[in-house]
Every structure is written in C-alpha cells, then in structure tokens.
Amino acid sequence: MRCLLALLIVCAFASPAAAEFPDRPIHLVVPQAAGSATDTLGRIFGAAFGDALGQTVIIDDRPGGALTVGMDYTAKAPPDGYTLCVAPIGALALTSHLVDPLPYNVERDFAPIVVVTRGQMLLAVSPTTPFYSVKELIDYAKANPGKLLNASSSNGSPGHVDGELFKVMTGTTIVHVPYKGGAAAINDLIAGRVQVMFESLNSIAPFAHSGQVRPLAVTGEHRSPAFPDVPTVAEAGVTGYAAPTWTGIIAPAGTPKPIIDKLNAAANKALQSDAFKSKIAQIGDDIGGGTPDELAALISSEYKKWGEVIERAGIKLE
C-alpha cells in the first residue's frame, strides 16, 4: 500500500513535466552569418515551421570554422528536439572533405529530418566588369591569370567549391576570397572590389534582378524559373559542369523517433504552406519534403560525389 501511494505521488508530480512536445521554443541553428543564404532560408522556413508546430522557432546564427561551429554546437546539444540545424550541402557533403580534424561525424552525430529546398547557385559578376557571358569571363581569366577575384560566403561553402570546380574545368586562374557571410561578399561584388561570385539564389537573386550584379549562368542541370533567360554553366560552354544545391534540417543523433516523426510531419506541412511556397518561388528554388530516410540517402550520395570532385580538383581551405 505504501509503495502504491508513493507511485501515485511520483506520477502526480511527473505529469506536468511530461507535457506534449514541443512545450517550449525550438532553436534553429544556422551555421552561417546573418544575411547569408542559409540564414535567409532558415528565417523563411522557421516562420512556417513554427506555425505548423504551434511553437516559437528562434533563429540562432553560429557562423565560423567553414560551417563547423554551428554544426558542432548542434551535434553536442541535448537530443530532445529543441535544438535543430539548417544544414546546407556545404555543411553535410563538403566540409568533411575540407576540414581535418572535424569535431563531429556527419553520419554518426546527426539525425536527418527533412530536405527543405533543392536549388542552385548563380554565377554573377560585378557590373563594373565588361563580362556579359561565361565565354567572355573565361577568355579574360585565361589572358589575365590571377587578376580576377572570386568571392564566396565562406571557406568550404558551395560557392567556394563551385568556383574551384569552374576553374579546374575551364583551365583558369581566379583568386578565391572568402568572406564571413554572403552579404559582405555581395556588397563588394556590387562595388567592384571583387569581380566574380558563385552564390545561392536566395541570397543574390534580388541584386541580380535589380541590376546591381550581372547574372551569367546558373550552376544546376536546368535553368532556374527565377532566371529563365540565364543559361546553365554547361549550356554556356563548360560541358559537364553541374553543381545543384540543397538544404536539410537535422537534429542531434539520439533524438527519439517519435520526436523526429513529429518534426518531420510539421516540416512537410510548413513546406507546403502558401507563405513558404510563395517566398521560395520568388527565389527560384524547388520545394523539398519527404522522409528522414530520404535526406539520409541524399547526404550519403552527395558526400561521396563531392568528395571525389574535391579530391580531383585538389581543393583546400586557405
């Protein structure tokens, strides 16, 4: 009888603490700076995700270390569903090949939730340059090795790797200049302090549409709906070039499956909301979605693909 009474008391006190997930705000880590492509997407997704969950989503920018600072913070967070990460292709398929030692293991230390978007980069040049085509850019770079500066949002970012792949495939020498975030890099591109940039559509598209930067090509396998008159890099003469992008949402490994499933369901609902779809359509990316297993398979295949590209291109962090 005494044991039964004790059990009833414990249950009575435990019930408020066992409130249904989520019962407090969720932190959505962004491993890049405020104003970057990943930060912009995180804020768009976070608003729709919060509505779907019925809970506040707080954006937590943690840039640095070629995306590793925010990723490491996420890996070491409690696996309770309250710390998630907006992880772009750079964080999940590129950095592991570029940073040694890496303080975490992508496949071991994270639990995939969902693919948020699939997209591509825009190859843009400063309006202060005389380049109006990829061919003109390549011809000048070959005739003037080392004179052009190629900005990227950070070391190890897709913009960095896409630029290095472009140089290898075109036989050009263009100097890479990494920034701490895409916003500062774009500002210098506009001003002509750097001449070339590969950047995510959700960061640079408004500046390309306004004429502040000049779009030459997109890096994917098809043209972007946001820039139907802009060719792919392959169409522009660099045969075989293809560098599509994608971004996923991940949690720390060990997050319970019921929580992962609830996060996945809410994420898919958010991705299909009118607010999210309209904003992504303006950017020109494709809506993601699907299961955690589909994101896991994408991470695995892209990790292998880009590892081979990085090794072949001899890409190293400055």
Disulfide bonds with the S-S distance in Angstrom:
none
